[in-house]
Amino acid sequence: MARILVVDDEPLISAMTEDWLSELGHSVVGPAHNLAAALKLAEMDLDAAIVDLALGKDKSYPLADALIARRIPFALTTGYGPDGIEPKYRAHSTLGKPFEFATFRRVIDELLASGGTREARGGPP
């Protein structure tokens, strides 16, 4: 069971994401609905993260940087398309809103395959 951080300022989307992660057998960390809360939760032991690009007035790039520094794979969710993402972050997985379960599952599987586990990165299992 992977521990996956959920960050989205839309309660319905974060609830759907939580439900889908639970259905896939994963543990949800969060959700965080703003950047400050997300940065705090990003300090926990995580296997991956699903991160909304736009959090109210903030962009989630500081969170992305924190996840990159910790080698935690993540996917950015956005309704803006690839051109709405700063070039530095375009190589990371993205989920275009609205996203479907099959696409979501594929992205989660790819994140977990690419990032290994907390144990492999030196964290607790």
N, C-alpha and C positions, 0 to 999 in steps of 0.2 A: 504494500500500500504506500503510495507516494504522498508526500505532504506538499500541497500546491497552494500558493498564495493567490487569492482572488482580489483584484483591485478594480472597482468600477463605481462611478458616482450615481449610476442608475440602479435603484433597488431591484427592479424587475429583472434586469440583465444579470446582476450579481446573484440573485436568487436562482435564476435559470442555470447559471454557471455552476453554482454550488450543487444543485440537484444533479446535473449531468456528471460532475466529478464524483459525487457519491454513487451514482449509478455505475460508474466505471470502476468503483472500488477504491477510490482515493480519499484522502483526508483533506479537508479544506482548512486553510489558515486564513483567518479573516471572516468576512470580507472587510476590506478597507474602502472607505468612500471618499477619502481625500489624501493628498500627497503626504501630509505629516503622519497620519496613521499608517499609511503604506510603508513609509521609510522605517517606522518603528517595527512593524511586523517583518520587514525584510531582514532584520537582524536575527530572526529565528532560524532554526534548522529547516531548510526547504529543499525540495527536489526540483521545483519549477514554479513558474508564476504566469498568470494570465492578467495582463495589465492594460487597462483602458488608457489610450493615449491622452485623451482630454479629460481632466478631472476638474470640473468647474472652470475657474479662470486659469488653472495651472495645467501645464503639460507634465507628463510623467517621466521626462528624460532624466531628472535626478535619481529617480527610482531605478530606471534602466541602468544608469551608471553604477549604482550600488550593486545591482544584481550581476552586472558584468564583472565588477571587481571581485565578487564572491564566486564567480564561475557558475552561477545559477541560470539555467536556460529559461527563457521567457518568450511569450508571444504578446505582441501589441494588438489590441483590438481597436478598430477605428472605423468610422463611417466616412472618413475623408479619402480613402484610397491611398495607394503607395506614394503619390505626389504630396500628400499631406504629412508625410513622415520625413524628418530631417535625414539627409543622406547617410550620416554616420550610423543610423539605426536600421536602415533598410535591409541589411543582411539578416536581421533577426526575423523569426517567424511572425506572421501577421494573420489576423482573423478579421476579415471585412464584415462589418455589421450591416445587416443582420446575418448571423452565421447559423448554419444547420448542424445538427448533432453529428452527422457523419464526418463533416469537415473538422469539427471540434475534436472528435475522437482521434482523427488522424494527426492533428497538430499536437495533442497531448502525447500520443505515442511517439512522435518524432522528438518532442522536447525531452522526454524521459530517456529515449535511446541516445540522444546526443549528449546529455548532461551526466549520465551515470547516476549514481545514487549518493545520498549524503555520506554514506559509509565510504564510498570510493573517494570522496573529496575530503575525508578526514573527519566527518561529523558523526554523530551517533546514528545508529541504524533506525 
